[in-house]
């Protein structure tokens, strides 16, 4: 009897190898799908982060610009080189006038840094009545007493004042009132204000630091000291930062406002009409953009007070980047971004020549190549409305 041969159960070696090969191919395909999905997710999230941070930064800067110049719109103040001291450490922005360093009191002062981030400063007061003014009656050389021509209605203890010469071109001085004007004797006694003295006052130290001639200088009220809005915006190490006179802890050292903001840029919008053609009370217009101050009033002096009075608007740009960098494939160079962003490339308003600026978005100390990040640019033009509402 011939035995029956039965086929052995299981898989042959060839079948096992084919199965393993198919499984490996499926695994590689699945990994690529997961990697691609993760990369797409990171790209989308990075774009969302950049959009959120950029919009917050631009909205904040734009709001500051919209309020800039409140209480400072008198031609005697706009662009006046100002003597200023703050025990909390805030310092006014420097600028250049005829080759010398000054500290102009203006709605906006731009410290342009070429392709690097700018420093942008906005100044504003908080006097609810606009800017009450008095005239100095006596010569002032030093000391805390400032003699004025009438009862200082609208002035109060702890208010910030600015004294300015009526002849444009001299220095101004900012101080703080220490005595309550309501307790001063009434006329015919001589009316006066007392500049702040003592450690309880931030601005000035009982001496204005500049001399003024009686009958040829005016005194302006900028409102309570805690509402004085002197704001300086900057970018450091990928963070948007703010130094401020009215934000606790942010006067001497900058406070961080938003992350992954790699640059802010600004340009002055000048009304270049001169002579009788320049009628600011009838409205300002932008004829020229510039990252630096120009001889807008035609006086021949670069950076004088008249040039700041010709600033009608400010153009702002914020460049934000994604939170996480994208990894290059197979050790190649990153291609998430291949060219540096360009801001201010479009005409605004129409017919006014644009002055484009290429922005350096590399962050100092970052070990990751800047090309591995994605960037978003946000721009706006803000009219300096308080400059147009001058007396």
Secondary structure, DSSP 8 states (H G I E B T S, - for coil): ---------S--HHHHHHHHHHHHHHHHHHHHHHHHHHHHHHHHHHHHHHHHHHHHHHHHHHHHHHHTTTT--STTTTTEEEE--BTT------EEETTEEE-EESSEEEE--TTS--EEEEEE---TTS--EEEB-S-B-SSSEEEESS--TT--TTEEEEEEESSTTS-EEEEEB-S-GGGS--TTS-EEEEB--STT--B--S--SS-B-TTSEEEEEEEEGGG-EEEEEEEETTEEEEEESSSTT-SSS-EEEEESEEEEEEEEEE----GGG--GGG-----EEESS---TTSSS-TT-HHHHHTEEEEEEEEEEE-SS----GGG----S--S--EES-S-SSTTS----EE-----TT--S-GGGS-EEEEEEEEE-HHHHT--
